Structures are given as structure tokens and as C-alpha cells.
Amino acid sequence: MLRFALALSPLALAALLLALARLERRAKRGIIGINLGANKESAARAGGYLQGIEAFSRVANYFN
């Protein structure tokens, strides 16, 4: 279950969910790295990193 408590615009959330869906249904299984970045306007940056890891842990081989 994905939970996004941080401030993501509807467009950003849609893009994130589309990217996750594409990665989950890909036929070719290569190495997938996810680059996480902090939202500079957020007071809860650590929570953002944790949510990103939670969201992509099923498809990522490593996080950067």
C-alpha cells in the first residue's frame, strides 16, 4: 500500500505511479537504481526518503 503524506502535486503523484507501474510490468529485467532527492520545502525530509524507498522497493536493485 502506497502512502504519500508529503506534499506531492497531483501531477507528480501521477507520474510516480505511472513510472512504478511501468517498472513492475517490464519484461526485461535489468538493474534498476532509484535516485531519491529531498524536497527542500519539506520539514519531514527523512519521511520522504522512507516513502520513496517503500514505494520502489519492489522494483529497485539499489537506491542512491
C-alpha positions, 0 to 999 in steps of 0.5 A, a space after each residue: 500500500 502506497 502512502 504519500 503524506 508529503 506534499 506531492 502535486 497531483 501531477 507528480 503523484 501521477 507520474 510516480 505511479 505511472 513510472 512504478 507501474 511501468 517498472 513492475 510490468 517490464 519484461 526485461 529485467 535489468 538493474 534498476 537504481 532509484 535516485 531519491 532527492 529531498 524536497 527542500 520545502 519539506 520539514 519531514 525530509 527523512 519521511 520522504 526518503 522512507 516513502 520513496 524507498 517503500 514505494 520502489 522497493 519492489 522494483 529497485 536493485 539499489 537506491 542512491 
